[in-house]
Amino acid sequence: MISPRLLKRCAIRANIYNLMTVSRNIVKTPVNLAERQALDIRAGDTVRVTIKIVEEKITTGANKKAKSEKRSRLQKFEGLVIARKHGKEAGGTFTVRKVSSGVGVEKIFPLYSPNIEKIELVKRAKVRRSKLYYIRATTSKEMRKKMKNQVFADYAVVEPESVPLEEVETEAVAGAKSSEVSTEGKEAQEEVIAEEKAKTEEKEETKVEAPKEETPSEEEKK
């Protein structure tokens, strides 16, 4: 028979062991776990994630001693959730994809990361798959099609537009009239210039030198 003292000692030791294991499994985190679990992020959701980025800047003072300053800033990343892994466990993650200036960008975020300041659910859509990796192929195909269309547009042969004969005749008549007007104007200018030249020549001819007075010689004076 086992004595009651031994049983008490065994029970006390078991309780102490359980308390130690529980204290080991407890993780202290600044994240509100219940709030993150209540989001229930799924594939097909449009999510806006606010990330806290810490930057370290090293500066040198007057004493030439290096000082490190830590600065934090917030950055938003909005896109489509294409995958969700490990559910609501401690290591749960979700993958967000967005297209910026024609380039696809993907980021994998831990669900309970303290570097995530806020997760906002923008839109929710019904999807029949748990992983939306096929979106990568569809977007690349669309980009290829656009590139092909651009290439064909650059090297396309432009055919001359068919103009009716009536319009061609009217344009020819108008051109002939304008040419006649221009020739008449030139002839009038030439006539004016010729008249001015003739007038100047006549003036030069009419100019007559004044006669010089003859001085009497000495013999005539005597």
URLIN-V968517 format. One record per run of one state. SS is the DSSP state (H for helix, E for strand, C for the rest). FROM is the first residue (numbers start at 0). TO is the last residue. If there is no record, write none. Layout:
SS_FROM_TO + SS_FROM_TO
This chain:
C_0_2 + H_3_24 + C_25_31 + H_32_38 + C_39_44 + E_45_59 + C_60_64 + E_65_84 + C_85_91 + E_92_99 + C_100_101 + E_102_109 + C_110_114 + E_115_122 + C_123_132 + H_133_153 + C_154_163 + H_164_205 + C_206_216 + H_217_220 + C_221_221
